[in-house]
């Protein structure tokens, strides 16, 4: 301003004063009349509407933004000259956001920018990240109640105060858990490709993929259990890189099946070392926080036993059926073991594959279908042994007697009719494996399912 002529300087000062005088009433009107309505509307949308609508709106919004970003960026120059169809791009965006791992476009046709967009979509659609957003909403909901803690120090307000502190601490724990898992996963994958395994690096060079982008993409996809891999053959080019598979297996478990158990363990360690009341409150009053993925220690133990047990059973069956099959042709026993473990861990939710699924036996495919049907929260251990469980066995419905009848262990382990059907379908597929190969017209998995159900 000091370099301007004096008359221009005075004109600008008058203009600024006039603009301030004209705009000041507008800002006051917005602050007094419009801002309260916007604030109430925001609180209503955030706190009063069902979480179902929050999730639906979130998925639609993120999918649309992802589609716009994919549409606005150029595809891989080495791909075919035909541009991606808009519906295919939108389908891919929805699939990445909802962690479905279905795509009608070959992954190698995506450019580097488009792969980064898919990374963001997979990260934003992961279960841990979505639960973190839910925690943030609950923290905001309790924020107003916690403010009354100082002005009104009664027992209820004190409880709200410690609950708000616990929600805030839990928010930080989940955020650090999410970031550390991704950072460590990225570092390990990147080091393995660049230093330990030249063969994996050669595959990326042949595919014209940057190692750092591949490491980031695989880490995010594996942790979120999406299953997208930036190669057309998924993980099949890396079926002999056992070290890479062993790095990715914990990522699958950290982000899905065993996340509640590991979260409980992390909070337990923090409570022992820090002695803060927030962590102790999380452990003893986890239900009050409303975070469904934070469960009791007993249920966390049952969940771990169930997940590991299902993986173990599936691993044994898979090795028994596919050990000498064509999918592991030319591999030694160690690679077969690691590959079988990786495939069984992935079969429930992740979707990554090191083998051609179409070459697997019908019994293995039936087993995969059953495992994919089971949610990550499945517990096959009797809940009636859980002191905190509200589920009461049928043999102890009589409350007047005051006696708790203990049902036998076998009764508590009874499966549902669907479980029995799945078991017998798998057994028939194993016993009739020869007929399924030699006479595929009359012996199909569908025919076996019909006969077993009938």
N, C-alpha and C positions, 0 to 999 in steps of 0.2 A: 504493500500500500504506500510506502514512503517514496517509491519511485514514480508514482502517478502524479499528474499535475494537481494543484491545490483544488481547482474547481471540480475535477472528476472525483477527487477524494470526498469532497462535501456532498456531491450528488449520490455517491454510493452509500454514505452514512445515512442520508435522508431516506434512500430507498430501503435500506435494511430496517430502519426504525418504522417506516410505513408498513413493510411486510410483516414485521413483528406485531404491530397493532392490529392488522387485518387477520392474521392467523391465530392470534392468541385466543379470541372467542371461540374459534373453531375447535382448537385443542381442548379448551375448557368444556365445551359441549360434548366432545367425544369422551373426555375423562369422566364426566358426571352422568351422562345419559346413556351412551353406547357401551362404554367399558363394563359397567355392572351386568348388562344383559349378555355380553360376550363371555364374561366370567362365569355367570350362572349357567349359560348354555354349555360351556366347556366342562364345568363340573358335572352337569347332568349327563353329557355324553360319556364322560370318563367313569363316573361312579354309579350311575343309576341303570345304565343299559347293561344287559347281560353280556358276560365275556364271550358268548358265542358270536354275537354281532361284532365285537371287537376283533375276533379272529377272522371272521368273514371279510370285514372291511379291510383289515390289514393285508390279507392274502390278495384281495382284488387290487388294492392300491399298489402293492409291491410288484405284482405280476404285470400290471399295466405299465408301471415305470420301467420294469425290466424289458418289456416288449419294445417300448419307445427307444430305450438305449440300444437294444440289439438291432432295431430297424435303422437307427441313425448312424450306426457305425458300419464300416466296410467289412465285407467278408474276406476270408483268406485269398490272397492273390493267386496262390497256386491251385485253388479249388476250381471247380467248373465255372464256366462263364455265366451260367444261369444263376440269377439272384435267388435268395431264399424266399419261399412263399411266406406271405404275412401270417397265415394261419399256422404254419409250421413254427415260425418264430414265437408266436404267442403261446403255442402249445409247449415249446421248450422252456419259455419263461415261467409258465405256470408249473411245469414239472420240476424245475429247479427250485422254485419258491416253496412248493409243497413237499419237497424231498421225495419225489416219485421216481426219478432217474429214468424217465421215458423220453425219447427224442426221436423225431422223424428226420433229423438232419445228422449227417456224419460229423462227429466231433472235430475231425481234422479240417473241416470246412470253415470252422470259426477262426476269426483273426485273433490276435493277441488281445486287442481291446474287448472283443466279444467274450473271450474267455475270462477276462477280469470281471466283466459284468456278471457272468455266471457264478463266479466266485462270491461276489457280493450277494447275489440272490440266494445261493446255498447257505451262506453264513447267516443271512437274515431270516431264513426259514428253518434253521436248526432248532431242535427241541430246547436246548439249553438257552439259546439266545431268546427264544420266545418266552420261556419261563422267566428270564431276566426282565423282560418288558412287563410281564404280569406282576413281578415283585415291585417294580417301579410304581405301578398304579396303586398297589396296596400300600406302599410307603406314603404316597401322596394322600391317600384316603385317611391314614392314621396321623398325618402331620398336624391337622387342625386339632385333633383330640389331644395330641401330645403337648400342644401349646398351653393347654389348660392345666398342665401338670404343676407349673410354678405358682399360678394364681389360685388354684384350688387343690391343695395337697391332700386329697382324700384317697383312700385305698384304691378306688376305681381309677382315678386319674393317674396314680402312681403305676398301676398296671398298664395303662395306655402308654405311659412314658417309657417303660422298659420294653414294651412291645414295639414301639416305634424305633427305639435304639436297636433292638434285635433285627427288625426288618432292614434297617439301614446297614447293619453289619452283615446280614445275610446277603444283601445286595452286593456288597463289596466282595464277599467270599465267592459268590457265583461269578462275578465279573473277572476276578483274578484267576479263578479256576478255568474259565473260558479262554482267557488270553494266554495263560501259561501253557495250557494243553496245545493250543495252536502254535505258539512260538517254539516249544520244544519239538513238536511234530515236524514243523518246517525245517528246523535246524538239523534234526536227525536224518530226514529224507534227503535234504540238500547235501549233507556231508557224505551220505552213503553213495549218492549218484556221482558226485564230483571227485571223491577220493577213493572209496572202497571198491566200487564196482564200475569198471570201464565199460562192461557190456551194457549196463543200463544207460550209461551216457551215450553209447553208440546208437542205441535205439532212439533216443531223443534227437540226436543229430540226424538220423535217417528220417525221422518224422518232422524235422525242422521245428522242434519245440525247445524253448529256452528252459534250462534246468531249474532255474529259480521259479519261473512261472509254473512249471510242472509240479515242483515240490509244494508250492502254495496251494495249487488247485487240488492236488491229491489229499493234502492234509485237511483242508476245509471240507471236501467232499466226504472223506472217510469219517471225520468227527461228527458231521451232521447226519451221517448214514444216508447220504443221497445216492451214491453209486456212480456218479458221472466221472469219467476219466477222459482226458483230452486226447485219447487215441481211439481209432475206430474199433479196435479189438479189445477195448477195455483193458484189463490187466494181463491178458494172455501173452503179450510180448515180454512180460517180466516174470513168467512162471518159473524160471530158473534162478531168479534173484531172491533166494530165501531170506536174506537179511532184510530186504525191503519189505517183504511180507510180514516178517516178525515185528518190524517197526510199526506197521499199520494195524496189526491186530489189537494192541492196547488202545489205539485211537478209536476203534470201533466200540470197544467196551466202555471207554471213558465217556463217550458222547451219547450212549443210549442204554444198553442193558444194565450196566453196573454203575451208572451215574448216581442214582440215589445212595448206593452203598458207599461209593468213594466220597460223595459230598458229606455224608454222615461221618466218615473217617476223618476227613479234613477238619470238620468242626470239632470233633473230639480232640484232635491233636492241638488245635488252637486253644481249646478250653484248658487243656492240661498245662500248656506253656504260658498262656497269658493270664489265666485266672479271671477273665473279665465276665461280668454277669450276663452280658449279651449272649455269649456262646453257651453258657450254662442254661440260659432260658431257652435257647434253640433246642438243646438236647432234651430238656425235660418238658417243654411246652410246644413241641413242634406243630401240633394240630392247631393251636391258637394263631399261628402265623399265616395259615391258609396257603402254604406253599406245598402243593401236593407231592412234589419230588423229594421233600424232606420227611422221611418216615422214621419210625422208631428203630432202635438198635436191633430188636428181635426180627422185625420184618426186613430190615436191611440184610441181616444174616440169612434169612430164608430166601430173599431175592437172589443173593449171591450163590447160595447152594443150588437153587433151581436153575439159574442161568448157566453155571458151570456144569451142572449135571446134564442139562439138555445138550450143551456143546459136547460133552464127553460121549454121551450116547450116540449123538449124530456122527461124531468123529469116528467111533468104532464101526458103525454101520457103513459109513462112507468108505472107510479103508477096506472093509470086508468085501464090499460090492465093486469098488473101482480100482483096487490095487493093481491088478493086471490088465486094466482096460486100456483102450487106445488113447485116452486123454492124458495118461502119464507115460506114454511110450518114450523110451530113451532116457528116463530119469532114474537117478539112484534112490535108495531108500530114504535118505535124509530129505531130499527135495520132495519126495512123495508125502512124507509125514508133514512137513511144513505146508505144502500146498493143500493137503487135505484139511489141516487145521484152519488155514486161511479161508478155504471154501465153506467149511461148516460154520465158522463164525459169521461170515458174510451172508449166509443163506437166509437168516431170519429177517433182516431189515436193510442191510447195506446195499446189496445188489452188485457189488464188485465181483468179478469172476476171472479166474486164471485158466479156465477150461472152457471148451465148447459145450454149452449146456445141452445142446441137441444130441450129443454123443453119449450122454449119461444114461444109465439103465432106467427103466420105468419105475423100479422100486425107489431109486434115489430121487427121482423127480417127485414121486408121491411124498417122500419124506420131506423134501424141500417145501412142498405146498403146505404140509402140516406145520412146519416150523415158521413159515411166513405168516400163517394164520394166527399164530400165538402172539399177543402183544408183548411189549418189552417188560411190562409189569406182572407177567404171569408168575404165580407161585403155586407149585404143586405139592407143597408141604402142608399138612393139616393146620388150619388156622385156629382150631379149637384149643390148641396148645399155647396159643398166644394170649397172655394175660390181658393185653390191651385190646384184644379183638372183641367186637360187639356181635360177632357171628356165633351163634350157639348151635350146637349139633342137635339133630332131631331127637336124639335119645335123652336130651336134658331140657325139654320144653316145659315140664311140670314144675312151675315155680313154687307151688304150695308145699311140696314135700321138703324143700330146703336142702335136698341132697343133689349133688352134681354127679350125674352118671357119666363115667368116662367111657366113651366109645373106643373100640379097639383101633389099633394103628392101621389095620387093613381096611376097616370101614372108612377111616378118614382119607385113605389114599384111593378111594374109588374114583374112577374116571367118569367123565360124561359119556353118553352114548356116541357122540361124535368122535371122542378119543378112541373108543373101541373100534369104530368103523375104520378110522385111519390106520390103526395098528394092523387090522386084518387085511386091509387093502395092501399095505406094504408087505406083509407076509406072503400073500398070494402072488404079488409081483415077483418076490424073490423065488418062490417055488416054481413059478411058471415063466421064469426068465428065458428059458430056451424056446418055449412056444411063442413068446412075445417077439423074439428075433426072427424065428423061422416062418411064423404064420402071422404077420402083423395085420392081416385083413380080418381074421376072426378073433385074434387075441390082442386087445387093446386095453389100455388103462381105463378108459371110459367103460368098456364092457365089464371089466372086473369090478369097478365101483358100483355099477348097476346091479350085478349079481350079489355082491356083498350086502348092499343096502336092502335088496329084495329078500 
